Amino acid sequence: MTFKPSDGADGKLEWIKSTYSSDDGPSCVEVATTLATVYVRDSKTPDGFRLGLTPTAWATFLPYASGR
């Protein structure tokens, strides 16, 4: 997955939906990045909880999430 970090200048994040998610399925994960943080949220509740990770923590997590 390739990310284009938001500069955060306007306070808005550009959310990218996982290719494994579908509009009608239970797995709806979205990710947004800034230079310092990778945010993860449930697309079904966009105003809900957001998990913020450092880029290093995100890179460490990805192999476990993808099952590789």
DSSP file (Angstrom, degrees, kcal/mol; ACC not computed):
  #  RESIDUE AA STRUCTURE BP1 BP2  ACC     N-H-->O    O-->H-N    N-H-->O    O-->H-N    TCO  KAPPA ALPHA  PHI   PSI    X-CA   Y-CA   Z-CA
    1    1 A M              0   0    0      0, 0.0     2,-0.4     0, 0.0    17,-0.0   0.000 360.0 360.0 360.0 134.7    0.0    0.0    0.0
    2    2 A T        -     0   0    0      2,-0.0     2,-0.4     0, 0.0     0, 0.0  -0.896 360.0-158.4-108.9 135.4    1.4    3.4   -0.9
    3    3 A F        -     0   0    0     -2,-0.4    29,-0.0    29,-0.0     0, 0.0  -0.867  14.6-154.4-114.4 146.6    0.5    6.5    1.1
    4    4 A K        -     0   0    0     -2,-0.4    29,-0.3    10,-0.1    10,-0.2  -0.928  30.9-134.3-113.0 101.7    0.6   10.2    0.3
    5    5 A P        -     0   0    0      0, 0.0     2,-0.3     0, 0.0    29,-0.2  -0.256  12.3-127.8 -60.2 140.0    1.1   11.9    3.6
    6    6 A S  B     -a   34   0A   0     27,-2.9    29,-0.5     1,-0.1     7,-0.0  -0.639   6.8-139.2 -80.8 143.8   -1.1   14.9    4.3
    7    7 A D        -     0   0    0     -2,-0.3    -1,-0.1    27,-0.1    27,-0.1   0.653  28.3-137.6 -78.6 -12.4    0.7   18.1    5.3
    8    8 A G    >   +     0   0    0      4,-0.3     3,-1.0     1,-0.1    -1,-0.1   0.532  63.1 130.8  72.9   6.0   -2.0   18.7    7.9
    9    9 A A  T 3  S+     0   0    0      1,-0.3    -1,-0.1     2,-0.1    -3,-0.0   0.857  77.3  37.9 -62.6 -35.9   -2.0   22.4    7.0
   10   10 A D  T 3  S-     0   0    0      2,-0.2    -1,-0.3     0, 0.0     3,-0.1   0.408 111.1-117.6 -96.1   2.8   -5.8   22.5    6.6
   11   11 A G  S <  S+     0   0    0     -3,-1.0     2,-0.4     1,-0.3    -2,-0.1   0.476  77.3 118.3  77.7   1.5   -6.5   20.1    9.5
   12   12 A K        -     0   0    0      2,-0.0     2,-0.3     0, 0.0    -4,-0.3  -0.799  52.9-146.2-104.9 144.8   -8.1   17.6    7.2
   13   13 A L        -     0   0    0     -2,-0.4     2,-0.8    -3,-0.1    21,-0.1  -0.819  13.4-130.9-105.1 147.3   -6.9   14.0    6.6
   14   14 A E        -     0   0    0     -2,-0.3    19,-0.4    19,-0.3     2,-0.3  -0.872  28.6-153.0 -96.9 107.4   -7.1   12.1    3.4
   15   15 A W        -     0   0    0     -2,-0.8     2,-0.5    17,-0.1    17,-0.2  -0.644   7.2-160.9 -87.9 136.6   -8.6    8.7    4.3
   16   16 A I  E     -B   31   0B   0     15,-2.7    15,-2.4    -2,-0.3     2,-0.3  -0.972  14.0-136.4-118.5 125.1   -7.8    5.7    2.1
   17   17 A K  E     -B   30   0B   0     -2,-0.5    13,-0.2    13,-0.2    11,-0.0  -0.599  28.5-104.9 -82.5 139.6  -10.1    2.6    2.4
   18   18 A S    >   -     0   0    0     11,-2.9     3,-1.4    -2,-0.3    -1,-0.1  -0.310  18.4-131.7 -59.6 141.4   -8.5   -0.8    2.5
   19   19 A T  T 3  S+     0   0    0      1,-0.3    -1,-0.1    -3,-0.1    -2,-0.0   0.669 108.6  61.5 -69.1 -15.3   -8.7   -2.8   -0.7
   20   20 A Y  T 3  S+     0   0    0      9,-0.1    -1,-0.3     2,-0.0     2,-0.2   0.548  91.9  86.3 -84.6  -8.6   -9.9   -5.7    1.5
   21   21 A S    <   -     0   0    0     -3,-1.4     2,-0.3     8,-0.2     7,-0.2  -0.595  58.3-167.9 -92.2 153.0  -12.9   -3.7    2.6
   22   22 A S    >   -     0   0    0      5,-0.5     3,-0.6    -2,-0.2    -4,-0.1  -0.920  34.2-113.5-133.3 162.7  -16.2   -3.5    0.8
   23   23 A D  T 3  S+     0   0    0     -2,-0.3    -1,-0.1     1,-0.2     5,-0.0   0.792 117.7  35.6 -66.2 -27.1  -19.2   -1.2    1.3
   24   24 A D  T 3  S+     0   0    0      3,-0.1    -1,-0.2    -3,-0.0     4,-0.1   0.395 102.1  92.4-107.8   2.6  -21.4   -4.1    2.4
   25   25 A G  S <  S-     0   0    0     -3,-0.6    -4,-0.0     2,-0.1    -3,-0.0  -0.476  77.9-120.6 -97.2 168.2  -18.8   -6.1    4.3
   26   26 A P  S    S+     0   0    0      0, 0.0     2,-1.0     0, 0.0    -1,-0.1   0.690  94.2  77.8 -79.3 -18.5  -17.9   -6.1    8.0
   27   27 A S        +     0   0    0     -7,-0.2     2,-0.5    16,-0.0    -5,-0.5  -0.761  52.5 154.8 -99.0  96.2  -14.2   -5.2    7.5
   28   28 A C        +     0   0    0     -2,-1.0    15,-2.2    -7,-0.2    16,-0.5  -0.825  10.7 164.8-126.3  92.3  -14.1   -1.5    6.8
   29   29 A V  E     - C   0  42B   0     -2,-0.5   -11,-2.9    13,-0.2     2,-0.3  -0.898  12.3-172.2-112.0 136.0  -10.7   -0.1    7.7
   30   30 A E  E     -BC  17  41B   0     11,-2.5    11,-2.2    -2,-0.4     2,-0.4  -0.944   4.1-161.1-125.4 150.0   -9.4    3.3    6.5
   31   31 A V  E     -BC  16  40B   0    -15,-2.4   -15,-2.7    -2,-0.3     2,-0.3  -0.978   7.7-178.5-131.2 141.5   -6.0    4.8    7.0
   32   32 A A  E     - C   0  39B   0      7,-2.1     7,-3.6    -2,-0.4     2,-0.4  -0.987  12.7-155.8-135.4 147.1   -4.7    8.4    6.8
   33   33 A T  E     + C   0  38B   0    -19,-0.4   -27,-2.9    -2,-0.3   -19,-0.3  -0.926  15.9 179.5-127.4 149.3   -1.2    9.6    7.2
   34   34 A T  B     -a    6   0A   0      3,-2.7   -27,-0.1    -2,-0.4   -26,-0.0  -0.714  53.9 -91.9-122.2-178.8    0.7   12.7    8.2
   35   35 A L  S    S+     0   0    0    -29,-0.5   -28,-0.1    -2,-0.3     3,-0.1   0.813 125.8  29.5 -65.9 -27.1    4.5   13.0    8.3
   36   36 A A  S    S+     0   0    0      1,-0.2     2,-0.4    18,-0.1    -1,-0.2   0.629 120.7  41.0-107.2 -16.8    4.5   12.0   12.0
   37   37 A T        -     0   0    0     17,-0.2    -3,-2.7    18,-0.1     2,-0.5  -0.987  52.9-152.0-142.2 142.7    1.4    9.8   12.4
   38   38 A V  E     -CD  33  53B   0     15,-3.1    15,-2.7    -2,-0.4     2,-0.3  -0.976  26.0-157.6-109.0 120.7   -0.5    7.0   10.7
   39   39 A Y  E     -CD  32  52B   0     -7,-3.6    -7,-2.1    -2,-0.5     2,-0.4  -0.790   8.1-168.7-102.2 142.3   -4.2    7.0   11.7
   40   40 A V  E     +CD  31  51B   0     11,-2.3    11,-2.7    -2,-0.3     2,-0.3  -0.990  13.4 164.1-129.0 137.3   -6.5    4.1   11.5
   41   41 A R  E     -CD  30  50B   0    -11,-2.2   -11,-2.5    -2,-0.4     2,-0.6  -0.961  42.9-102.8-146.7 164.8  -10.3    4.2   11.8
   42   42 A D  E >   -C   29   0B   0      7,-0.5     3,-1.6     3,-0.3     6,-0.3  -0.818  27.8-147.1 -86.5 120.1  -13.5    2.1   11.2
   43   43 A S  T 3  S+     0   0    0    -15,-2.2    -1,-0.1    -2,-0.6   -14,-0.1   0.707  95.2  65.4 -66.5 -18.3  -15.1    3.6    8.1
   44   44 A K  T 3  S+     0   0    0    -16,-0.5    -1,-0.3     1,-0.3     3,-0.1   0.732 112.7  33.3 -74.3 -20.9  -18.5    2.7    9.4
   45   45 A T  S X  S+     0   0    0     -3,-1.6     3,-2.2     1,-0.1    -3,-0.3  -0.593  70.4 168.3-131.2  71.6  -18.0    5.3   12.2
   46   46 A P  T 3  S+     0   0    0      0, 0.0    -1,-0.1     0, 0.0    -2,-0.1   0.729  79.9  49.0 -61.7 -23.7  -15.8    8.0   10.7
   47   47 A D  T 3  S+     0   0    0     -3,-0.1     3,-0.1    -4,-0.1    -4,-0.1   0.367 101.0  88.9 -94.4   5.2  -16.3   10.4   13.7
   48   48 A G  S <  S-     0   0    0     -3,-2.2    -3,-0.0    -6,-0.3     0, 0.0   0.129  90.1 -30.5 -85.4-158.2  -15.5    7.6   16.1
   49   49 A F        -     0   0    0      1,-0.0    -7,-0.5    -8,-0.0     2,-0.4  -0.244  53.7-161.2 -60.4 139.5  -12.2    6.5   17.7
   50   50 A R  E     -D   41   0B   0     -9,-0.1     2,-0.5    -3,-0.1    -9,-0.2  -0.993  10.1-142.8-124.2 130.2   -9.0    6.8   15.7
   51   51 A L  E     -D   40   0B   0    -11,-2.7   -11,-2.3    -2,-0.4     2,-0.5  -0.805  15.6-157.5 -90.4 128.2   -5.9    4.9   16.4
   52   52 A G  E     +D   39   0B   0     -2,-0.5     2,-0.3   -13,-0.2   -13,-0.2  -0.932  14.7 176.7-111.1 127.2   -2.7    6.9   15.9
   53   53 A L  E     -D   38   0B   0    -15,-2.7   -15,-3.1    -2,-0.5    -2,-0.0  -0.909  32.3-112.8-125.4 151.6    0.6    5.1   15.3
   54   54 A T     >  -     0   0    0     -2,-0.3     4,-2.5   -17,-0.2     5,-0.2  -0.484  37.6-110.9 -71.9 155.7    4.1    6.3   14.6
   55   55 A P  H  > S+     0   0    0      0, 0.0     4,-2.4     0, 0.0     5,-0.2   0.865 120.3  53.3 -56.7 -34.9    5.3    5.3   11.1
   56   56 A T  H  > S+     0   0    0      2,-0.2     4,-1.9     1,-0.2     5,-0.1   0.925 109.2  47.1 -66.2 -44.2    7.8    2.9   12.7
   57   57 A A  H  > S+     0   0    0      2,-0.2     4,-2.0     1,-0.2    -1,-0.2   0.897 112.3  51.1 -63.7 -39.8    5.0    1.2   14.7
   58   58 A W  H  X S+     0   0    0     -4,-2.5     4,-2.3     1,-0.2    -2,-0.2   0.928 109.2  49.7 -62.0 -45.9    2.8    1.0   11.6
   59   59 A A  H  < S+     0   0    0     -4,-2.4    -1,-0.2     1,-0.2    -2,-0.2   0.853 111.4  49.7 -62.8 -34.8    5.6   -0.6    9.6
   60   60 A T  H  < S+     0   0    0     -4,-1.9     4,-0.4     1,-0.2    -1,-0.2   0.864 113.0  47.6 -69.9 -36.5    6.1   -3.2   12.4
   61   61 A F  H >X S+     0   0    0     -4,-2.0     4,-1.6     1,-0.2     3,-1.2   0.846  94.1  75.7 -73.2 -36.7    2.4   -4.0   12.5
   62   62 A L  H 3X S+     0   0    0     -4,-2.3     4,-2.3     1,-0.3     6,-0.2   0.829  88.7  55.3 -52.6 -44.6    1.8   -4.4    8.7
   63   63 A P  H 3>>S+     0   0    0      0, 0.0     5,-1.4     0, 0.0     4,-0.6   0.860 111.1  47.2 -59.2 -32.3    3.4   -7.8    8.3
   64   64 A Y  H <45S+     0   0    0     -3,-1.2    -2,-0.2    -4,-0.4     3,-0.2   0.855 111.8  50.0 -74.9 -34.9    1.1   -9.2   11.0
   65   65 A A  H  <5S+     0   0    0     -4,-1.6    -1,-0.2     1,-0.2    -3,-0.1   0.847 112.8  45.7 -71.8 -34.5   -2.0   -7.5    9.5
   66   66 A S  H  <5S-     0   0    0     -4,-2.3    -1,-0.2    -5,-0.2    -2,-0.2   0.577 107.1-124.3 -87.5  -8.6   -1.3   -8.9    6.0
   67   67 A G  T  <5       0   0    0     -4,-0.6    -3,-0.2    -5,-0.2    -2,-0.1   0.706 360.0 360.0  76.1  18.9   -0.6  -12.4    7.2
   68   68 A R      <       0   0    0     -5,-1.4    -4,-0.2    -6,-0.2    -1,-0.1   0.406 360.0 360.0-105.1 360.0    2.8  -12.4    5.6
